[in-house]
């Protein structure tokens, strides 16, 4: 039976085995495979690729954005939801958040989209060098439409000022255009000032002495696939002539008149 020495564990030249360093007493070390040699460290992306201070700033910013988003969704939901305990207790805060930029014209569980197109027209009586004359009807709503179409960030004035003012007038007057409450005179003055502000953008070659406002209401036509018959003929509501007073004029016009 051979001993370990006879098996060539030591072959007399100091070699400890295959691949051993002759004359060295250091233990053998495993050589890494060639495919692992020189492999770069994985590259971090996104927030993980930032330094620690920037990671903290990014996390705080995302948290703030998330809180604002959740708050906005909750406020809009409470605004369009039926009356409940939260809206009764915090209705003022909800309205302050929603109005005027995020106004909704429908209720969540009882949608009432507008089924009519309402346009507001005005004509004026002009006193000029050639005497007095009356202009044709001008659509203020069409002018607002021009300011909205094709505009990625339309003005809130173009979108809602005239529409809200006209709704304000209708809700505070009866069918004979008589005020039905304390807000009637206020709504009339509001309409008159808006009209004079818009007329001031045009040169009529004279002084506007009187104005008259009317609304044109057309029902929205039925879609092509519907068999419903809807008349789209316009219905007009014409207000009486109003004499222009200094209170109806924009501030710069008042100064010019003085």
C-alpha positions as CSV (number, residue, x, y, z in Angstrom):
1,X,0.0,0.0,0.0
2,X,1.5,3.3,-1.1
3,X,2.1,6.1,1.4
4,X,1.3,9.7,0.7
5,X,4.9,10.4,-0.1
6,X,5.0,7.6,-2.6
7,X,2.0,9.2,-4.4
8,X,3.9,12.2,-5.3
9,X,2.5,14.7,-2.9
10,X,6.0,16.0,-2.7
11,X,8.0,15.2,-5.8
12,X,11.3,16.4,-4.5
13,X,11.3,19.8,-6.3
14,X,9.2,21.8,-3.8
15,X,6.0,21.7,-5.9
16,X,2.8,21.3,-3.9
17,X,0.8,20.2,-6.8
18,X,-0.4,21.3,-10.3
19,X,-0.1,25.0,-10.8
20,X,1.8,25.5,-7.5
21,X,4.6,28.0,-7.1
22,X,7.9,26.1,-6.6
23,X,9.5,26.9,-3.3
24,X,6.5,29.0,-2.1
25,X,4.6,28.3,1.1
26,X,1.7,30.6,0.2
27,X,-1.7,28.9,-0.2
28,X,-3.2,28.5,-3.6
29,X,-5.7,31.3,-4.7
30,X,-8.6,30.6,-7.1
31,X,-8.3,32.6,-10.4
32,X,-11.7,34.3,-11.4
33,X,-13.2,33.2,-14.7
34,X,-12.3,35.4,-17.7
35,X,-15.9,36.5,-18.2
36,X,-16.0,38.1,-14.8
37,X,-12.8,40.0,-15.2
38,X,-13.2,43.7,-15.8
39,X,-17.1,43.7,-15.4
40,X,-18.2,47.3,-14.7
41,X,-20.5,48.1,-11.7
42,X,-24.2,48.4,-12.6
43,X,-25.3,52.0,-13.5
44,X,-28.0,53.4,-11.3
45,X,-30.8,55.4,-13.0
46,X,-33.6,57.7,-11.8
47,X,-33.5,58.9,-8.2
48,X,-31.2,56.1,-7.2
49,X,-28.5,57.6,-9.5
50,X,-28.6,60.9,-7.5
51,X,-26.4,61.8,-4.6
52,X,-28.0,61.6,-1.1
53,X,-28.9,65.3,-0.8
54,X,-30.6,65.3,-4.2
55,X,-32.4,62.1,-3.4
56,X,-33.9,63.8,-0.3
57,X,-34.9,66.9,-2.3
58,X,-36.5,64.7,-5.0
59,X,-38.4,62.6,-2.4
60,X,-39.8,65.8,-0.7
61,X,-40.8,67.3,-4.1
62,X,-42.7,64.1,-5.1
63,X,-44.4,63.9,-1.8
64,X,-45.6,67.5,-2.1
65,X,-46.9,66.9,-5.7
66,X,-48.7,63.8,-4.5
67,X,-50.3,65.6,-1.6
68,X,-51.5,68.5,-3.9
69,X,-52.8,66.0,-6.4
70,X,-54.8,64.0,-3.8
71,X,-56.1,67.3,-2.3
72,X,-57.3,68.5,-5.7
73,X,-59.0,65.3,-6.5
74,X,-60.7,65.2,-3.1
75,X,-61.9,68.8,-3.5
76,X,-63.3,68.3,-7.0
77,X,-65.0,65.1,-5.9
78,X,-66.7,66.9,-2.9
79,X,-67.7,69.8,-5.2
80,X,-69.6,67.5,-7.6
81,X,-70.8,65.0,-5.0
82,X,-74.3,65.3,-3.5
83,X,-74.6,67.2,-0.3
84,X,-73.1,65.4,2.7
85,X,-71.6,66.0,6.1
86,X,-68.2,67.1,4.7
87,X,-69.6,69.6,2.2
88,X,-71.9,71.0,4.9
89,X,-68.9,71.6,7.3
90,X,-66.3,72.5,4.8
91,X,-68.3,73.8,1.8
92,X,-66.6,77.2,1.9
93,X,-63.1,75.7,1.7
94,X,-64.2,73.5,-1.2
95,X,-65.7,76.4,-3.1
96,X,-62.6,78.6,-2.5
97,X,-60.5,75.8,-4.0
98,X,-62.7,75.0,-7.0
99,X,-63.8,78.5,-8.1
100,X,-63.1,80.0,-10.5
101,X,-60.5,77.9,-12.3
102,X,-61.9,74.4,-11.7
103,X,-65.6,75.0,-11.9
104,X,-67.8,72.1,-12.8
105,X,-71.1,72.6,-14.6
106,X,-72.5,69.2,-13.7
107,X,-73.2,67.0,-10.7
108,X,-71.5,63.6,-10.3
109,X,-74.8,61.6,-9.8
110,X,-77.1,63.9,-11.8
111,X,-75.2,65.2,-14.9
112,X,-76.9,68.2,-16.6
113,X,-74.7,69.2,-19.5
114,X,-75.8,72.3,-21.4
115,X,-78.2,71.5,-24.3
116,X,-78.3,75.0,-25.7
117,X,-75.8,77.4,-27.2
118,X,-76.3,80.8,-25.7
119,X,-74.7,83.9,-27.4
120,X,-74.8,87.5,-26.1
121,X,-75.1,90.3,-28.7
122,X,-74.9,94.0,-28.3
123,X,-75.6,97.1,-30.5
124,X,-74.9,100.7,-29.8
125,X,-76.2,104.1,-30.6
126,X,-73.4,106.3,-31.6
127,X,-73.3,110.1,-31.6
128,X,-70.7,111.3,-34.2
129,X,-69.9,114.3,-36.4
130,X,-72.6,113.1,-38.9
131,X,-75.3,112.7,-36.3
132,X,-76.6,109.7,-34.4
133,X,-76.6,106.2,-35.9
134,X,-77.2,102.7,-34.6
135,X,-74.7,99.9,-35.2
136,X,-75.6,96.4,-36.2
137,X,-75.7,93.5,-33.7
138,X,-72.2,92.4,-32.6
139,X,-71.8,88.9,-31.0
140,X,-69.6,89.2,-27.9
141,X,-69.7,85.4,-27.5
142,X,-68.1,85.0,-31.0
143,X,-65.3,87.3,-30.0
144,X,-64.7,85.2,-26.8
145,X,-64.7,82.1,-29.0
146,X,-62.0,83.5,-31.2
147,X,-59.9,84.0,-28.1
148,X,-60.4,80.4,-27.0
149,X,-60.1,78.3,-30.2
150,X,-56.5,77.3,-30.9
151,X,-55.3,78.7,-27.6
152,X,-53.6,76.1,-25.3
153,X,-54.0,78.4,-22.3
154,X,-57.2,80.4,-22.9
155,X,-58.0,83.2,-20.6
156,X,-60.6,82.6,-17.8
157,X,-62.2,85.9,-18.9
158,X,-62.8,84.6,-22.4
159,X,-64.2,81.4,-21.1
160,X,-66.5,82.4,-18.3
161,X,-66.8,86.2,-17.7
162,X,-69.6,86.9,-20.2
163,X,-71.4,83.6,-19.6
164,X,-71.4,84.0,-15.8
165,X,-72.5,87.6,-16.1
166,X,-75.4,86.7,-18.3
167,X,-76.5,83.9,-16.0
168,X,-76.2,86.3,-13.1
169,X,-78.6,88.7,-14.9
170,X,-81.1,86.0,-15.8
171,X,-81.2,84.6,-12.3
172,X,-81.8,88.1,-10.8
173,X,-84.5,89.3,-13.2
174,X,-88.0,88.1,-14.2
175,X,-89.1,87.6,-17.8
176,X,-90.1,91.3,-18.0
177,X,-86.5,92.2,-17.1
178,X,-87.5,93.6,-13.7
179,X,-85.1,92.9,-10.8
180,X,-86.5,90.2,-8.5
181,X,-84.1,90.8,-5.6
182,X,-81.3,93.0,-4.2
183,X,-78.8,91.6,-6.7
184,X,-80.8,92.8,-9.7
185,X,-79.2,96.2,-10.0
186,X,-75.8,94.8,-9.4
187,X,-76.1,92.2,-12.2
188,X,-77.3,95.0,-14.6
189,X,-74.4,97.2,-13.8
190,X,-72.0,94.3,-14.3
191,X,-73.4,93.6,-17.8
192,X,-73.2,97.2,-18.7
193,X,-69.6,97.5,-17.7
194,X,-68.6,94.4,-19.6
195,X,-70.3,95.6,-22.7
196,X,-68.7,99.0,-22.6
197,X,-65.3,97.4,-22.0
198,X,-65.7,95.3,-25.1
199,X,-67.1,98.2,-27.2
200,X,-64.1,100.3,-26.1
201,X,-61.9,97.9,-28.2
202,X,-63.6,99.1,-31.4
203,X,-63.6,102.5,-33.0
204,X,-67.1,103.6,-34.1
205,X,-66.1,107.1,-34.9
206,X,-68.1,108.7,-32.2
207,X,-69.4,108.4,-28.6
208,X,-71.5,105.5,-27.4
209,X,-74.7,107.1,-26.0
210,X,-76.9,104.0,-25.5
211,X,-76.5,100.2,-25.7
212,X,-78.9,97.3,-26.1
213,X,-78.2,93.7,-25.2
214,X,-79.9,90.5,-26.3
215,X,-79.3,86.8,-26.1
216,X,-79.6,84.2,-28.9
217,X,-80.4,80.7,-27.7
218,X,-80.2,77.7,-30.0
219,X,-80.8,74.1,-29.0
220,X,-78.0,71.7,-29.7
221,X,-78.9,69.6,-32.7
222,X,-79.3,65.8,-32.3
223,X,-76.4,63.6,-33.3
224,X,-76.6,62.0,-36.8
225,X,-77.4,58.6,-35.4
226,X,-80.3,59.9,-33.4
227,X,-83.9,59.9,-34.6
228,X,-84.8,62.8,-32.2
229,X,-86.1,65.9,-33.9
230,X,-84.9,69.1,-32.3
231,X,-85.5,72.6,-33.6
232,X,-82.4,74.7,-33.9
233,X,-84.2,78.0,-34.7
234,X,-82.9,80.8,-32.5
235,X,-84.9,82.4,-29.7
236,X,-84.1,85.9,-28.7
237,X,-84.4,87.8,-25.5
238,X,-84.0,91.5,-26.1
239,X,-83.3,93.9,-23.2
240,X,-84.4,97.5,-23.2
241,X,-82.0,100.3,-24.3
242,X,-79.7,101.5,-21.6
243,X,-78.3,105.0,-21.5
244,X,-74.6,105.0,-20.9
245,X,-73.4,106.7,-17.6
246,X,-69.9,107.4,-16.4
247,X,-70.3,104.5,-14.0
248,X,-70.5,102.1,-17.0
249,X,-67.2,103.3,-18.5
250,X,-63.7,101.7,-17.9
251,X,-61.4,103.8,-15.7
252,X,-59.2,105.0,-18.5
253,X,-62.3,106.2,-20.5
254,X,-63.6,108.0,-17.4
255,X,-60.3,110.0,-17.2
256,X,-60.5,110.9,-20.9
257,X,-64.1,112.1,-20.5
258,X,-63.1,114.3,-17.6
